[in-house]
Amino acid sequence: MKRHSRKLLRLAALVVVDMLFFGLINPQNTYALVVVLGFVLLVITLYVTIDLLLILVEKVITLRPMARHRLHTSLTMLLALLIAMQSIGQLTIRDMTAIVPLVLVAAFYISYQRKQSQ
C-alpha cells in the first residue's frame, strides 16, 4: 500500500508541475524546445496516471507483468500520439479510426513476436 501512496503522491506532484508549467507558458510566444518539454512532461504525467489506473484494474483482472507492461506502454503511446495530432490540428475522426486499430495490431504483433522468440 505504501508503494501505491508513493505513486499517488508522485502523480499529485506532476499535476502541480503541469499546472504551473502550462499556466505560465504561452505556446504562441515561446521557443519550440519549451513546447516539446511541455509535451514530454504531459507524456510522463500520462504514464504515471495509466500506471495508477492499471493498479485499479488489477484489483479486478489479473494481468501478467509482461502484459501489464505492454498495455501500459501501448496506452501511453496511443494517448500521446492522439494528443500530439490534436494539438497541431491534424486529428480527425478518420485519423482515430485508422490509428487505434493500427496500434492494437502493432501491440498484438509485438506480443506474438516475443512469444515466438522465447
KOLGU-4560 file (N, C-alpha, C; in nm, 3 decimals, padded with zeros to 5 digits):
<recs>
<n_xx: 00.082 n_yy: -00.120 n_zz: 00.000 ca_xx: 00.000 ca_yy: 00.000 ca_zz: 00.000 c_xx: 00.086 c_yy: 00.126 c_zz: 00.000 mol: A seq: 1 type: MET>
<n_xx: 00.201 n_yy: 00.115 n_zz: 00.066 ca_xx: 00.290 ca_yy: 00.230 ca_zz: 00.072 c_xx: 00.340 c_yy: 00.267 c_zz: -00.067 mol: A seq: 2 type: LYS>
<n_xx: 00.363 n_yy: 00.163 n_zz: -00.150 ca_xx: 00.410 ca_yy: 00.188 ca_zz: -00.287 c_xx: 00.304 c_yy: 00.264 c_zz: -00.366 mol: A seq: 3 type: ARG>
<n_xx: 00.177 n_yy: 00.229 n_zz: -00.346 ca_xx: 00.069 ca_yy: 00.295 ca_zz: -00.419 c_xx: 00.054 c_yy: 00.440 c_zz: -00.373 mol: A seq: 4 type: HIS>
<n_xx: 00.068 n_yy: 00.464 n_zz: -00.244 ca_xx: 00.056 ca_yy: 00.602 ca_zz: -00.196 c_xx: 00.172 c_yy: 00.687 c_zz: -00.247 mol: A seq: 5 type: SER>
<n_xx: 00.289 n_yy: 00.626 n_zz: -00.263 ca_xx: 00.403 ca_yy: 00.698 ca_zz: -00.318 c_xx: 00.377 c_yy: 00.735 c_zz: -00.464 mol: A seq: 6 type: ARG>
<n_xx: 00.316 n_yy: 00.643 n_zz: -00.539 ca_xx: 00.283 ca_yy: 00.672 ca_zz: -00.678 c_xx: 00.175 c_yy: 00.780 c_zz: -00.687 mol: A seq: 7 type: LYS>
<n_xx: 00.080 n_yy: 00.776 n_zz: -00.596 ca_xx: -00.025 ca_yy: 00.877 ca_zz: -00.594 c_xx: 00.034 c_yy: 01.015 c_zz: -00.560 mol: A seq: 8 type: LEU>
<n_xx: 00.127 n_yy: 01.018 n_zz: -00.469 ca_xx: 00.195 ca_yy: 01.142 ca_zz: -00.434 c_xx: 00.276 c_yy: 01.195 c_zz: -00.553 mol: A seq: 9 type: LEU>
<n_xx: 00.340 n_yy: 01.104 n_zz: -00.625 ca_xx: 00.416 ca_yy: 01.142 ca_zz: -00.744 c_xx: 00.323 c_yy: 01.202 c_zz: -00.850 mol: A seq: 10 type: ARG>
<n_xx: 00.204 n_yy: 01.142 n_zz: -00.868 ca_xx: 00.108 ca_yy: 01.194 ca_zz: -00.963 c_xx: 00.060 c_yy: 01.333 c_zz: -00.921 mol: A seq: 11 type: LEU>
<n_xx: 00.035 n_yy: 01.352 n_zz: -00.793 ca_xx: -00.010 ca_yy: 01.483 ca_zz: -00.745 c_xx: 00.099 c_yy: 01.589 c_zz: -00.770 mol: A seq: 12 type: ALA>
<n_xx: 00.225 n_yy: 01.552 n_zz: -00.746 ca_xx: 00.335 ca_yy: 01.646 ca_zz: -00.772 c_xx: 00.344 c_yy: 01.678 c_zz: -00.921 mol: A seq: 13 type: ALA>
<n_xx: 00.326 n_yy: 01.578 n_zz: -01.006 ca_xx: 00.330 ca_yy: 01.602 ca_zz: -01.151 c_xx: 00.216 c_yy: 01.693 c_zz: -01.196 mol: A seq: 14 type: LEU>
<n_xx: 00.098 n_yy: 01.674 n_zz: -01.138 ca_xx: -00.016 ca_yy: 01.759 ca_zz: -01.173 c_xx: 00.012 c_yy: 01.904 c_zz: -01.133 mol: A seq: 15 type: VAL>
<n_xx: 00.072 n_yy: 01.925 n_zz: -01.018 ca_xx: 00.107 ca_yy: 02.061 ca_zz: -00.975 c_xx: 00.210 c_yy: 02.122 c_zz: -01.070 mol: A seq: 16 type: VAL>
<n_xx: 00.311 n_yy: 02.044 n_zz: -01.106 ca_xx: 00.413 ca_yy: 02.093 ca_zz: -01.200 c_xx: 00.348 c_yy: 02.123 c_zz: -01.336 mol: A seq: 17 type: VAL>
<n_xx: 00.258 n_yy: 02.035 n_zz: -01.382 ca_xx: 00.186 ca_yy: 02.060 ca_zz: -01.507 c_xx: 00.107 c_yy: 02.190 c_zz: -01.501 mol: A seq: 18 type: ASP>
<n_xx: 00.035 n_yy: 02.211 n_zz: -01.392 ca_xx: -00.045 ca_yy: 02.333 ca_zz: -01.380 c_xx: 00.043 c_yy: 02.457 c_zz: -01.382 mol: A seq: 19 type: MET>
<n_xx: 00.155 n_yy: 02.451 n_zz: -01.313 ca_xx: 00.246 ca_yy: 02.565 ca_zz: -01.314 c_xx: 00.307 c_yy: 02.587 c_zz: -01.452 mol: A seq: 20 type: LEU>
<n_xx: 00.355 n_yy: 02.481 n_zz: -01.513 ca_xx: 00.420 ca_yy: 02.492 ca_zz: -01.642 c_xx: 00.323 c_yy: 02.544 c_zz: -01.748 mol: A seq: 21 type: PHE>
<n_xx: 00.208 n_yy: 02.477 n_zz: -01.761 ca_xx: 00.114 ca_yy: 02.515 ca_zz: -01.865 c_xx: 00.040 c_yy: 02.645 c_zz: -01.833 mol: A seq: 22 type: PHE>
<n_xx: 00.036 n_yy: 02.681 n_zz: -01.706 ca_xx: -00.026 ca_yy: 02.808 ca_zz: -01.669 c_xx: 00.064 c_yy: 02.928 c_zz: -01.694 mol: A seq: 23 type: GLY>
<n_xx: 00.195 n_yy: 02.906 n_zz: -01.687 ca_xx: 00.289 ca_yy: 03.017 ca_zz: -01.702 c_xx: 00.344 c_yy: 03.031 c_zz: -01.844 mol: A seq: 24 type: LEU>
<n_xx: 00.334 n_yy: 02.926 n_zz: -01.924 ca_xx: 00.393 ca_yy: 02.927 ca_zz: -02.057 c_xx: 00.285 c_yy: 02.952 c_zz: -02.162 mol: A seq: 25 type: ILE>
<n_xx: 00.312 n_yy: 03.045 n_zz: -02.252 ca_xx: 00.224 ca_yy: 03.070 ca_zz: -02.366 c_xx: 00.290 c_yy: 03.007 c_zz: -02.489 mol: A seq: 26 type: ASN>
<n_xx: 00.234 n_yy: 02.900 n_zz: -02.544 ca_xx: 00.299 ca_yy: 02.831 ca_zz: -02.656 c_xx: 00.307 c_yy: 02.916 c_zz: -02.782 mol: A seq: 27 type: PRO>
<n_xx: 00.228 n_yy: 03.021 n_zz: -02.791 ca_xx: 00.232 ca_yy: 03.109 ca_zz: -02.908 c_xx: 00.358 c_yy: 03.195 c_zz: -02.909 mol: A seq: 28 type: GLN>
<n_xx: 00.411 n_yy: 03.228 n_zz: -02.790 ca_xx: 00.524 ca_yy: 03.321 ca_zz: -02.780 c_xx: 00.651 c_yy: 03.258 c_zz: -02.724 mol: A seq: 29 type: ASN>
<n_xx: 00.666 n_yy: 03.128 n_zz: -02.734 ca_xx: 00.783 ca_yy: 03.064 ca_zz: -02.675 c_xx: 00.858 c_yy: 02.982 c_zz: -02.780 mol: A seq: 30 type: THR>
<n_xx: 00.975 n_yy: 02.936 n_zz: -02.744 ca_xx: 01.055 ca_yy: 02.855 ca_zz: -02.834 c_xx: 00.996 c_yy: 02.714 c_zz: -02.848 mol: A seq: 31 type: TYR>
<n_xx: 01.028 n_yy: 02.650 n_zz: -02.959 ca_xx: 00.976 ca_yy: 02.515 ca_zz: -02.985 c_xx: 01.025 c_yy: 02.416 c_zz: -02.881 mol: A seq: 32 type: ALA>
<n_xx: 01.145 n_yy: 02.435 n_zz: -02.831 ca_xx: 01.200 ca_yy: 02.344 ca_zz: -02.730 c_xx: 01.115 c_yy: 02.343 c_zz: -02.603 mol: A seq: 33 type: LEU>
<n_xx: 01.063 n_yy: 02.457 n_zz: -02.566 ca_xx: 00.977 ca_yy: 02.466 ca_zz: -02.447 c_xx: 00.846 c_yy: 02.391 c_zz: -02.471 mol: A seq: 34 type: VAL>
<n_xx: 00.793 n_yy: 02.399 n_zz: -02.591 ca_xx: 00.671 ca_yy: 02.326 ca_zz: -02.624 c_xx: 00.697 c_yy: 02.175 c_zz: -02.620 mol: A seq: 35 type: VAL>
<n_xx: 00.812 n_yy: 02.133 n_zz: -02.671 ca_xx: 00.848 ca_yy: 01.991 ca_zz: -02.667 c_xx: 00.865 c_yy: 01.945 c_zz: -02.522 mol: A seq: 36 type: VAL>
<n_xx: 00.927 n_yy: 02.026 n_zz: -02.439 ca_xx: 00.942 ca_yy: 01.991 ca_zz: -02.298 c_xx: 00.806 c_yy: 01.977 c_zz: -02.229 mol: A seq: 37 type: LEU>
<n_xx: 00.713 n_yy: 02.064 n_zz: -02.266 ca_xx: 00.577 ca_yy: 02.053 ca_zz: -02.212 c_xx: 00.510 c_yy: 01.924 c_zz: -02.254 mol: A seq: 38 type: GLY>
<n_xx: 00.532 n_yy: 01.884 n_zz: -02.380 ca_xx: 00.476 ca_yy: 01.759 ca_zz: -02.427 c_xx: 00.537 c_yy: 01.639 c_zz: -02.354 mol: A seq: 39 type: PHE>
<n_xx: 00.667 n_yy: 01.642 n_zz: -02.331 ca_xx: 00.734 ca_yy: 01.535 ca_zz: -02.256 c_xx: 00.678 c_yy: 01.529 c_zz: -02.114 mol: A seq: 40 type: VAL>
<n_xx: 00.659 n_yy: 01.643 n_zz: -02.052 ca_xx: 00.601 ca_yy: 01.648 ca_zz: -01.918 c_xx: 00.460 c_yy: 01.588 c_zz: -01.918 mol: A seq: 41 type: LEU>
<n_xx: 00.383 n_yy: 01.619 n_zz: -02.020 ca_xx: 00.247 ca_yy: 01.565 ca_zz: -02.031 c_xx: 00.250 c_yy: 01.413 c_zz: -02.050 mol: A seq: 42 type: LEU>
<n_xx: 00.343 n_yy: 01.362 n_zz: -02.129 ca_xx: 00.354 ca_yy: 01.217 ca_zz: -02.150 c_xx: 00.395 c_yy: 01.148 c_zz: -02.020 mol: A seq: 43 type: VAL>
<n_xx: 00.484 n_yy: 01.207 n_zz: -01.943 ca_xx: 00.522 ca_yy: 01.149 ca_zz: -01.814 c_xx: 00.401 c_yy: 01.144 c_zz: -01.720 mol: A seq: 44 type: ILE>
<n_xx: 00.322 n_yy: 01.249 n_zz: -01.720 ca_xx: 00.201 ca_yy: 01.252 ca_zz: -01.638 c_xx: 00.103 c_yy: 01.144 c_zz: -01.684 mol: A seq: 45 type: THR>
<n_xx: 00.087 n_yy: 01.128 n_zz: -01.814 ca_xx: 00.001 ca_yy: 01.021 ca_zz: -01.867 c_xx: 00.051 c_yy: 00.884 c_zz: -01.823 mol: A seq: 46 type: LEU>
<n_xx: 00.181 n_yy: 00.864 n_zz: -01.830 ca_xx: 00.241 ca_yy: 00.736 ca_zz: -01.792 c_xx: 00.210 c_yy: 00.701 c_zz: -01.646 mol: A seq: 47 type: TYR>
<n_xx: 00.229 n_yy: 00.798 n_zz: -01.558 ca_xx: 00.203 ca_yy: 00.773 ca_zz: -01.416 c_xx: 00.053 c_yy: 00.753 c_zz: -01.391 mol: A seq: 48 type: VAL>
<n_xx: -00.032 n_yy: 00.829 n_zz: -01.460 ca_xx: -00.177 ca_yy: 00.814 ca_zz: -01.445 c_xx: -00.222 c_yy: 00.677 c_zz: -01.491 mol: A seq: 49 type: THR>
<n_xx: -00.173 n_yy: 00.632 n_zz: -01.605 ca_xx: -00.210 ca_yy: 00.500 ca_zz: -01.656 c_xx: -00.159 c_yy: 00.391 c_zz: -01.563 mol: A seq: 50 type: ILE>
<n_xx: -00.042 n_yy: 00.411 n_zz: -01.504 ca_xx: 00.011 ca_yy: 00.316 ca_zz: -01.407 c_xx: -00.084 c_yy: 00.299 c_zz: -01.289 mol: A seq: 51 type: ASP>
<n_xx: -00.132 n_yy: 00.412 n_zz: -01.237 ca_xx: -00.226 ca_yy: 00.405 ca_zz: -01.124 c_xx: -00.360 c_yy: 00.343 c_zz: -01.167 mol: A seq: 52 type: LEU>
<n_xx: -00.406 n_yy: 00.373 n_zz: -01.286 ca_xx: -00.531 ca_yy: 00.313 ca_zz: -01.334 c_xx: -00.517 c_yy: 00.162 c_zz: -01.353 mol: A seq: 53 type: LEU>
<n_xx: -00.401 n_yy: 00.118 n_zz: -01.399 ca_xx: -00.380 ca_yy: -00.026 ca_zz: -01.414 c_xx: -00.372 c_yy: -00.097 c_zz: -01.279 mol: A seq: 54 type: LEU>
<n_xx: -00.326 n_yy: -00.026 n_zz: -01.177 ca_xx: -00.327 ca_yy: -00.084 ca_zz: -01.042 c_xx: -00.472 c_yy: -00.110 c_zz: -01.000 mol: A seq: 55 type: ILE>
<n_xx: -00.561 n_yy: -00.016 n_zz: -01.031 ca_xx: -00.703 ca_yy: -00.035 ca_zz: -01.000 c_xx: -00.763 c_yy: -00.149 c_zz: -01.082 mol: A seq: 56 type: LEU>
<n_xx: -00.726 n_yy: -00.157 n_zz: -01.210 ca_xx: -00.777 ca_yy: -00.264 ca_zz: -01.296 c_xx: -00.730 c_yy: -00.399 c_zz: -01.246 mol: A seq: 57 type: VAL>
<n_xx: -00.608 n_yy: -00.407 n_zz: -01.195 ca_xx: -00.554 ca_yy: -00.533 ca_zz: -01.147 c_xx: -00.626 c_yy: -00.585 c_zz: -01.023 mol: A seq: 58 type: GLU>
<n_xx: -00.700 n_yy: -00.500 n_zz: -00.958 ca_xx: -00.781 ca_yy: -00.548 ca_zz: -00.845 c_xx: -00.897 c_yy: -00.634 c_zz: -00.894 mol: A seq: 59 type: LYS>
<n_xx: -00.937 n_yy: -00.614 n_zz: -01.021 ca_xx: -01.047 ca_yy: -00.689 ca_zz: -01.080 c_xx: -00.997 c_yy: -00.797 c_zz: -01.175 mol: A seq: 60 type: VAL>
<n_xx: -00.900 n_yy: -00.761 n_zz: -01.260 ca_xx: -00.847 ca_yy: -00.852 ca_zz: -01.361 c_xx: -00.699 c_yy: -00.875 c_zz: -01.333 mol: A seq: 61 type: ILE>
<n_xx: -00.659 n_yy: -00.999 n_zz: -01.330 ca_xx: -00.518 ca_yy: -01.030 ca_zz: -01.308 c_xx: -00.442 c_yy: -01.016 c_zz: -01.440 mol: A seq: 62 type: THR>
<n_xx: -00.336 n_yy: -00.937 n_zz: -01.436 ca_xx: -00.251 ca_yy: -00.919 ca_zz: -01.554 c_xx: -00.111 c_yy: -00.970 c_zz: -01.522 mol: A seq: 63 type: LEU>
<n_xx: -00.054 n_yy: -01.044 n_zz: -01.618 ca_xx: 00.084 ca_yy: -01.085 ca_zz: -01.602 c_xx: 00.173 c_yy: -00.963 c_zz: -01.618 mol: A seq: 64 type: ARG>
<n_xx: 00.289 n_yy: -00.961 n_zz: -01.556 ca_xx: 00.375 ca_yy: -00.842 ca_zz: -01.562 c_xx: 00.409 c_yy: -00.797 c_zz: -01.704 mol: A seq: 65 type: PRO>
<n_xx: 00.436 n_yy: -00.892 n_zz: -01.794 ca_xx: 00.469 ca_yy: -00.854 ca_zz: -01.931 c_xx: 00.348 c_yy: -00.795 c_zz: -02.002 mol: A seq: 66 type: MET>
<n_xx: 00.231 n_yy: -00.852 n_zz: -01.981 ca_xx: 00.109 ca_yy: -00.799 ca_zz: -02.043 c_xx: 00.077 c_yy: -00.661 c_zz: -01.988 mol: A seq: 67 type: ALA>
<n_xx: 00.099 n_yy: -00.644 n_zz: -01.858 ca_xx: 00.075 ca_yy: -00.514 ca_zz: -01.796 c_xx: 00.168 c_yy: -00.409 c_zz: -01.855 mol: A seq: 68 type: ARG>
<n_xx: 00.295 n_yy: -00.445 n_zz: -01.872 ca_xx: 00.392 ca_yy: -00.351 ca_zz: -01.928 c_xx: 00.355 c_yy: -00.313 c_zz: -02.072 mol: A seq: 69 type: HIS>
<n_xx: 00.316 n_yy: -00.412 n_zz: -02.152 ca_xx: 00.276 ca_yy: -00.384 ca_zz: -02.291 c_xx: 00.153 c_yy: -00.294 c_zz: -02.296 mol: A seq: 70 type: ARG>
<n_xx: 00.055 n_yy: -00.324 n_zz: -02.212 ca_xx: -00.067 ca_yy: -00.242 ca_zz: -02.208 c_xx: -00.035 c_yy: -00.100 c_zz: -02.163 mol: A seq: 71 type: LEU>
<n_xx: 00.048 n_yy: -00.090 n_zz: -02.063 ca_xx: 00.090 ca_yy: 00.039 ca_zz: -02.007 c_xx: 00.158 c_yy: 00.124 c_zz: -02.115 mol: A seq: 72 type: HIS>
<n_xx: 00.255 n_yy: 00.065 n_zz: -02.184 ca_xx: 00.329 ca_yy: 00.137 ca_zz: -02.287 c_xx: 00.241 c_yy: 00.169 c_zz: -02.407 mol: A seq: 73 type: THR>
<n_xx: 00.159 n_yy: 00.074 n_zz: -02.450 ca_xx: 00.073 ca_yy: 00.096 ca_zz: -02.566 c_xx: -00.028 c_yy: 00.207 c_zz: -02.541 mol: A seq: 74 type: SER>
<n_xx: -00.091 n_yy: 00.207 n_zz: -02.424 ca_xx: -00.187 ca_yy: 00.311 ca_zz: -02.392 c_xx: -00.122 c_yy: 00.449 c_zz: -02.385 mol: A seq: 75 type: LEU>
<n_xx: -00.004 n_yy: 00.454 n_zz: -02.325 ca_xx: 00.067 ca_yy: 00.582 ca_zz: -02.315 c_xx: 00.103 c_yy: 00.635 c_zz: -02.453 mol: A seq: 76 type: THR>
<n_xx: 00.157 n_yy: 00.547 n_zz: -02.538 ca_xx: 00.195 ca_yy: 00.591 ca_zz: -02.673 c_xx: 00.073 c_yy: 00.631 c_zz: -02.755 mol: A seq: 77 type: MET>
<n_xx: -00.036 n_yy: 00.557 n_zz: -02.742 ca_xx: -00.157 ca_yy: 00.590 ca_zz: -02.817 c_xx: -00.212 c_yy: 00.726 c_zz: -02.775 mol: A seq: 78 type: LEU>
<n_xx: -00.224 n_yy: 00.749 n_zz: -02.646 ca_xx: -00.275 ca_yy: 00.877 ca_zz: -02.599 c_xx: -00.181 c_yy: 00.992 c_zz: -02.634 mol: A seq: 79 type: LEU>
<n_xx: -00.051 n_yy: 00.969 n_zz: -02.625 ca_xx: 00.045 ca_yy: 01.074 ca_zz: -02.660 c_xx: 00.035 c_yy: 01.108 c_zz: -02.809 mol: A seq: 80 type: ALA>
<n_xx: 00.021 n_yy: 01.007 n_zz: -02.893 ca_xx: 00.006 ca_yy: 01.031 ca_zz: -03.036 c_xx: -00.122 c_yy: 01.108 c_zz: -03.067 mol: A seq: 81 type: LEU>
<n_xx: -00.231 n_yy: 01.069 n_zz: -03.004 ca_xx: -00.358 ca_yy: 01.139 ca_zz: -03.027 c_xx: -00.352 c_yy: 01.284 c_zz: -02.979 mol: A seq: 82 type: LEU>
<n_xx: -00.290 n_yy: 01.306 n_zz: -02.864 ca_xx: -00.277 ca_yy: 01.443 ca_zz: -02.812 c_xx: -00.187 c_yy: 01.526 c_zz: -02.903 mol: A seq: 83 type: ILE>
<n_xx: -00.077 n_yy: 01.467 n_zz: -02.950 ca_xx: 00.013 ca_yy: 01.541 ca_zz: -03.039 c_xx: -00.057 c_yy: 01.579 c_zz: -03.169 mol: A seq: 84 type: ALA>
<n_xx: -00.131 n_yy: 01.486 n_zz: -03.226 ca_xx: -00.202 ca_yy: 01.516 ca_zz: -03.351 c_xx: -00.310 c_yy: 01.621 c_zz: -03.329 mol: A seq: 85 type: MET>
<n_xx: -00.380 n_yy: 01.614 n_zz: -03.217 ca_xx: -00.486 ca_yy: 01.711 ca_zz: -03.189 c_xx: -00.426 c_yy: 01.849 c_zz: -03.166 mol: A seq: 86 type: GLN>
<n_xx: -00.311 n_yy: 01.854 n_zz: -03.102 ca_xx: -00.252 ca_yy: 01.985 ca_zz: -03.071 c_xx: -00.203 c_yy: 02.058 c_zz: -03.195 mol: A seq: 87 type: SER>
<n_xx: -00.171 n_yy: 01.985 n_zz: -03.301 ca_xx: -00.130 ca_yy: 02.052 ca_zz: -03.425 c_xx: -00.246 c_yy: 02.062 c_zz: -03.524 mol: A seq: 88 type: ILE>
<n_xx: -00.365 n_yy: 02.024 n_zz: -03.479 ca_xx: -00.484 ca_yy: 02.039 ca_zz: -03.561 c_xx: -00.500 c_yy: 01.934 c_zz: -03.669 mol: A seq: 89 type: GLY>
<n_xx: -00.439 n_yy: 01.818 n_zz: -03.652 ca_xx: -00.444 ca_yy: 01.714 ca_zz: -03.754 c_xx: -00.529 c_yy: 01.595 c_zz: -03.715 mol: A seq: 90 type: GLN>
<n_xx: -00.595 n_yy: 01.600 n_zz: -03.602 ca_xx: -00.672 ca_yy: 01.484 ca_zz: -03.557 c_xx: -00.817 c_yy: 01.497 c_zz: -03.602 mol: A seq: 91 type: LEU>
<n_xx: -00.859 n_yy: 01.400 n_zz: -03.680 ca_xx: -00.999 ca_yy: 01.391 ca_zz: -03.721 c_xx: -01.050 c_yy: 01.254 c_zz: -03.679 mol: A seq: 92 type: THR>
<n_xx: -01.178 n_yy: 01.233 n_zz: -03.691 ca_xx: -01.235 ca_yy: 01.103 ca_zz: -03.656 c_xx: -01.182 c_yy: 00.995 c_zz: -03.749 mol: A seq: 93 type: ILE>
<n_xx: -01.153 n_yy: 01.032 n_zz: -03.873 ca_xx: -01.097 ca_yy: 00.936 ca_zz: -03.969 c_xx: -00.957 c_yy: 00.894 c_zz: -03.925 mol: A seq: 94 type: ARG>
<n_xx: -00.879 n_yy: 00.988 n_zz: -03.873 ca_xx: -00.746 ca_yy: 00.954 ca_zz: -03.822 c_xx: -00.756 c_yy: 00.859 c_zz: -03.704 mol: A seq: 95 type: ASP>
<n_xx: -00.850 n_yy: 00.886 n_zz: -03.615 ca_xx: -00.866 ca_yy: 00.800 ca_zz: -03.498 c_xx: -00.906 c_yy: 00.659 c_zz: -03.539 mol: A seq: 96 type: MET>
<n_xx: -00.994 n_yy: 00.646 n_zz: -03.638 ca_xx: -01.035 ca_yy: 00.512 ca_zz: -03.680 c_xx: -00.923 c_yy: 00.439 c_zz: -03.753 mol: A seq: 97 type: THR>
<n_xx: -00.822 n_yy: 00.510 n_zz: -03.796 ca_xx: -00.706 ca_yy: 00.445 ca_zz: -03.857 c_xx: -00.598 c_yy: 00.415 c_zz: -03.753 mol: A seq: 98 type: ALA>
<n_xx: -00.574 n_yy: 00.508 n_zz: -03.662 ca_xx: -00.463 ca_yy: 00.494 ca_zz: -03.567 c_xx: -00.491 c_yy: 00.388 c_zz: -03.460 mol: A seq: 99 type: ILE>
<n_xx: -00.609 n_yy: 00.391 n_zz: -03.402 ca_xx: -00.638 ca_yy: 00.299 ca_zz: -03.292 c_xx: -00.626 c_yy: 00.153 c_zz: -03.335 mol: A seq: 100 type: VAL>
<n_xx: -00.686 n_yy: 00.109 n_zz: -03.446 ca_xx: -00.665 ca_yy: -00.030 ca_zz: -03.487 c_xx: -00.520 c_yy: -00.062 c_zz: -03.521 mol: A seq: 101 type: PRO>
<n_xx: -00.449 n_yy: 00.034 n_zz: -03.580 ca_xx: -00.307 ca_yy: 00.009 ca_zz: -03.611 c_xx: -00.225 c_yy: -00.014 c_zz: -03.485 mol: A seq: 102 type: LEU>
<n_xx: -00.251 n_yy: 00.064 n_zz: -03.382 ca_xx: -00.179 ca_yy: 00.045 ca_zz: -03.256 c_xx: -00.215 c_yy: -00.090 c_zz: -03.194 mol: A seq: 103 type: VAL>
<n_xx: -00.340 n_yy: -00.129 n_zz: -03.201 ca_xx: -00.381 ca_yy: -00.259 ca_zz: -03.147 c_xx: -00.315 c_yy: -00.373 c_zz: -03.224 mol: A seq: 104 type: LEU>
<n_xx: -00.311 n_yy: -00.362 n_zz: -03.357 ca_xx: -00.245 ca_yy: -00.465 ca_zz: -03.438 c_xx: -00.096 c_yy: -00.469 c_zz: -03.407 mol: A seq: 105 type: VAL>
<n_xx: -00.034 n_yy: -00.353 n_zz: -03.393 ca_xx: 00.109 ca_yy: -00.348 ca_zz: -03.360 c_xx: 00.137 c_yy: -00.412 c_zz: -03.224 mol: A seq: 106 type: ALA>
<n_xx: 00.053 n_yy: -00.384 n_zz: -03.125 ca_xx: 00.071 ca_yy: -00.443 ca_zz: -02.992 c_xx: 00.055 c_yy: -00.595 c_zz: -02.999 mol: A seq: 107 type: ALA>
<n_xx: -00.044 n_yy: -00.642 n_zz: -03.075 ca_xx: -00.064 ca_yy: -00.787 ca_zz: -03.092 c_xx: 00.055 c_yy: -00.850 c_zz: -03.162 mol: A seq: 108 type: PHE>
<n_xx: 00.105 n_yy: -00.784 n_zz: -03.267 ca_xx: 00.218 ca_yy: -00.837 ca_zz: -03.343 c_xx: 00.343 c_yy: -00.845 c_zz: -03.257 mol: A seq: 109 type: TYR>
<n_xx: 00.370 n_yy: -00.741 n_zz: -03.181 ca_xx: 00.487 ca_yy: -00.742 ca_zz: -03.093 c_xx: 00.474 c_yy: -00.852 c_zz: -02.989 mol: A seq: 110 type: ILE>
<n_xx: 00.354 n_yy: -00.867 n_zz: -02.934 ca_xx: 00.330 ca_yy: -00.974 ca_zz: -02.836 c_xx: 00.353 c_yy: -01.111 c_zz: -02.899 mol: A seq: 111 type: SER>
<n_xx: 00.305 n_yy: -01.130 n_zz: -03.021 ca_xx: 00.320 ca_yy: -01.257 ca_zz: -03.092 c_xx: 00.467 c_yy: -01.285 c_zz: -03.121 mol: A seq: 112 type: TYR>
<n_xx: 00.542 n_yy: -01.183 n_zz: -03.164 ca_xx: 00.683 ca_yy: -01.199 ca_zz: -03.195 c_xx: 00.764 c_yy: -01.237 c_zz: -03.070 mol: A seq: 113 type: GLN>
<n_xx: 00.731 n_yy: -01.178 n_zz: -02.957 ca_xx: 00.803 ca_yy: -01.210 ca_zz: -02.833 c_xx: 00.776 c_yy: -01.353 c_zz: -02.791 mol: A seq: 114 type: ARG>
<n_xx: 00.653 n_yy: -01.400 n_zz: -02.810 ca_xx: 00.621 ca_yy: -01.539 ca_zz: -02.774 c_xx: 00.696 c_yy: -01.636 c_zz: -02.865 mol: A seq: 115 type: LYS>
<n_xx: 00.711 n_yy: -01.601 n_zz: -02.992 ca_xx: 00.781 ca_yy: -01.688 ca_zz: -03.087 c_xx: 00.930 c_yy: -01.693 c_zz: -03.059 mol: A seq: 116 type: GLN>
<n_xx: 00.988 n_yy: -01.584 n_zz: -03.012 ca_xx: 01.133 ca_yy: -01.580 ca_zz: -02.988 c_xx: 01.172 c_yy: -01.645 c_zz: -02.857 mol: A seq: 117 type: SER>
<n_xx: 01.078 n_yy: -01.669 n_zz: -02.769 ca_xx: 01.112 ca_yy: -01.728 ca_zz: -02.638 c_xx: 01.117 c_yy: -01.875 c_zz: -02.644 mol: A seq: 118 type: GLN>
</recs>
